Amino acid sequence: MRRLTLILLLLVTPLASAKTLKLATLAPEGSVWHDALQEMAQRWRDLSNGTVEVRIYPGGVAGDDDSMVRKMRIGQLHGAALTTQGMASITPAMRVFQMPMLIRDNGELDYVRDKLADELEAATESAGFELLAWSDVGWVYLFSRAAVTDPEAARQLKLWIAPGDTAWTETLKGAGYRPVVLPTTEILGGLQSGLVNAFNAPPVAALSSQWFGIANHMMDLRWAPLLGAVVVSTDFWNDVPPALQTELQAAARDATAKAQTHVRRFESEAIAAMQQYGLTVHAVSDDAARRFATEIEASYPKLIGASIPEPIYRKAQAHIDAYRSSR
């Protein structure tokens, strides 16, 4: 009955003309995220009887996350599958998920994201975008061209850092690290030229992009979760009938939920696959892990307020504390 009602509404109040959503992503063709977007595109085509098409630009052909957001603002793109980096260029509050070692596992991530979702989605909408669906890209690890298992060795690296967060870059420099700011789309070239010799990324991303082929050492220590989200411009979304908006968003959420389940299950398989092609995974001693944690926690005061709005950090920390105390 719901499907019949939607079809009747589309017949009575059709779109002025067929709409094509130009949607970009860093995800390479054949990756879990790209497959999810293709599934979403097919569902949108079916649900709208062909009046809403999705044209996907994969593999960073439209630029990095920040470039995709800029192109959405001027109408060159209508949507994007963004990582936390791109979401933070829409609203800096999103950076709370990037704070190293703040969130420690998937249970905490799901709890905090659910608690903050309404506020962050509203902030995204007020900036001119609709956040249709959340997902995970995976947990971030350090990959490098030489073995690294402690802070002293990490400080010797020429570490890739995404642009856009000056406070984090300066905090790293102040702690003796050597960050090199480059767009995500230039990581491979930077590794090949020697401009950088290390990067932080989820294993699934390191495998699908083939970055690990050059930086073939991974430190077995989680830094932070990397999130993904399907975002469209409010201008595009407002041209879609409200009844159809509900159906399209549900399809987006279903596709990204499947991708999240796959990514979480696939992390260990991705690491194993890279090991077969030369990746070496290095354990971190308890002492070194404590030293990393001490350094990182000491950096929080420099980030709160400068990089991450203090109110959202306080809320996230309160939710984390509540989650941990309940268990």
N, C-alpha and C positions, 0 to 999 in steps of 0.2 A: 504493500500500500504506500509506504514512504517513497519508494522508487517511482511509482505511478504518479504520485502527487508532484514530485520534482519534475517529471517529464511534462506534465500538464502546465506547471508554472513556467517552464522554459518555452513552451509553445505560446503561452499567453503573453509573457514578457521576455522576448528573446533579447540577446545581446544585439546592440546596434549593428555589429558586424563581427565576424570571427576574430577572436583575440589570440595573439601569439605571445606567450611569455618567453622573453629572452632571458635565460637563466644560466649563469656561469658558476663554475666550481674549480677548485684546485685538484679535485679528485681525478686521477687518470682514468681513461677508458678501461673497463674491465674490473675496476676496483669495487669494493663493497658499496661505497657511497654512490658511485656512478650507476651501479645496478639499481640502487634504491631510487635514484632520481628518474631512471628510465621507467621503472615500475609506476612511480607517481605520475609521470607524463602519460602513460597509457591509461591509467585510471581516470585522469582528468579528461582525456579525450573521450572516453566512454561515458563518463558521468555527464558531460556537457553536450553529448551528441555531436562532437566535433567542433563546438563553438569556442573551446579554449584549448589551444595547442601549446605545447612546451617545447622550445628549441634549446637544447643543452649545449653549452660551450665548455667542454671538460679540459682537464690538464693544465689549467692556468693560462689558456690562450687569451683570456680577457684580462690578464694581470693577476697580481696577488690580491689578498683580501681587501686591503685598503683601496686598491684601484677599482675593484668591483663595486665597493660602496660609492666611490666617487662617480662611477658610471651610472649607477642607479639614481643618484641625486640629479643628474642632468638628463636622464631618460635614455641613455644609450643601452642600458640594461633595465629589465623590470624586476629581476630577482637574482638571488645567489644562494648557494649553499656555502655558508661562511663558517670558519672556525672561530674560536673565542677571540682571536686577534681582530677579525673583521667586525664581529659583534661589538667589541670594545670601541671601535671607531664610530659606532652609532651611539652607544651609551657607555661611558667609562666604567659604570658599575659592573659590567660583565667581567672586568679584570679580576674580580674577587675569586673567580674560579682558577685563575692562572697563578695565584700566590703559591709559591713552592711550599710543599709539605703542609699546607693548611688543611686540605681534605686528603684523607689517607686511603680510602677504599671506596668501592662502588656503592656500598650501603650508605655511607656518609654523603656521597655525591648525589644519589637519588633523593635522599631526605632534604638536603639543603636546596637542591634545584627545585623540588616541589614546593618548598616553603617560600622561595623567592620568586617563583615563576610569574605570578600575577603582577608583582611590582616591576619586574624586568621587562615583561611583555608590554606593560603600560608605558614604560619609559621608551621602549623601542617604537611604539605607536606614536608617541608624542614627537618623536624625531622624524616621522614621515614614513615609517616602515611597519609592516605586519610580520610578526614572528609566528609562522605557521606551525612549526614543529621543531622539537629539540632532539638531539641524539648525542652519542659519544663518537669521538674519533679514536679514543684510546688513551692509555696512560703514557706520559712523556718520560723518556729515558735519554741519557746522554750517549751519543755515538761519536766516536773519534777515530783518528788515524793511528793513534798509539794507545796502549793500555792506560786507563785512568781508574784509580780506586780510592783516591783521597783528595781533600781540598787543595793540597799543595800541588799535586799533579794537574788538577783541573785549572789552576790559575795560570799554567803555562800554555793553555790552549788558545788558539784564535777561534773564539766561539761565535758561531752565527747567532744573531739576534734579529728578530723581525723589527721593522721600523714602527714608529708610532708611540712608543712608551719611553720617553726620555728619562723619566725618573728611574725606571728599572735599569736602563743602560748606565746611568751615572752611578747608581748604587753598586752595580757590578764593578765598575771601574774603581770606586772608592774602596772596595774589598780586595783589590789587587787582581781582578780578572781582566781579560782582554776581549771584550765584546766587539764584534764586527757587525755593523748594521747593514743588512741586505734584504731585498724583497724575497719572499719564499721562492718565487720562480727562478731566483739566481743562486740557490743553494748548490745545485749540481755544478754550475760553472765555477762558483767560488771554491768548491772542493777540488775541482780539476786544476785550477790555476794556483792553488795554495793560498788564496786570499783568506780562506777559513780552513780549519782542519778538524772542526767538531760542530755538532749541531744537536739540539734537543728535539725529539719527535717521538710519536708513538711507533712501535714496531711495525704495525700495518702500513703506516705511511712510509717508513724507511724502506720497506720491502717493495711496495707498489711503485715508488718513485725511483728505486734502484740506488738511492744515495748510499746505502750500506756497502755497495760494491767498492767504494773508495774509503769511507770511514767504517772500517770493518771490525771495530771494537765497541762493545756495548757495556756500560756500567750498570750492574743490576741493582738500581736504586730508583724508585719512583719519585718523580718531581712533582707532578700535578696532572690532573685530568685535562685533556683537550676536548672541548665540546664542539659540536657542529649544530647548525640551525638552518632551516629553510626560511628565507626572508624575501618578501616581495614589497615593492613600493606601494604605499597607500593609494597613490593615484591609479595604479593598475587595479588594485584590489577593489576599489570603489566602483569600478566599471563592471564588476561581476555581480549578478543578482544575489541578494542576501541568502536566499534558499540554497543557491548553488555554492556560495561561499562555505556554508556548513559542510556540505558534502566534499568539497575539494580539500578543506582543511583536514577532515577526517582521513581522507586518502593519504595526504602528506604525512600525517602522524602515524598511520599504519605502516607506511613504507619505511619511515625512519626508525620506527620501533623495531622492525625486523632487522634493519641494518645494525642497530645498537646491539641486539642479541647476538648477531653474527660476529661483530667486532669483538665483543667481550669474550666470546668463545674462541675466536681465531687468534688472539694475541699470542698465546703460547705456541700455536702452530706456525705463526709468522716467524717467531724467533727460531723455532726448530728449522724452518725452511731456509732462513738466512744462514744458520750454522752449517747447513749442508753446502753452502756456497762461500764459506770462508769466514763467517762472522765468529768472533770469539767473545763470549759473555764472561765478564769478570765479577766475581762476588765482592761485596764490600763488607769489611769487618764491622763489628758493632761499634768499635771505637771511632772509626772513620765516619760511620753513619751519624753518630752523635755529634761529631765535629761539624759535619755538613748542616745538621739540624740547628746547632747553636749559631752558626754563621747566618743561616737563613732567617731564623727568628729575630736575630739582632737587626736585620734589614727591614723588618716590618714597619717600625716607626718612620722610616724614610719613604716608604711607599704609601702608607695610609694618609690620605689627604692630597698627596702629590700625584699618585697614580690611580689609586682606588678611593672613591668617596668614603669617608669615615663611617657614615650611617650604614651603608650596605655591608661594610666589613664587620661592624659591631653585630648586625643582625645575623650574618653568616656564622660568626664565631659563637653566638648564643645558640643557634640551631645545632651546630656541631657539638657543643657542650651538652645540650639536651639529649642529642642522639647517643652520645657516649655514656652519659650517666644512666640512660634507660637500659643499657646493655652491660 
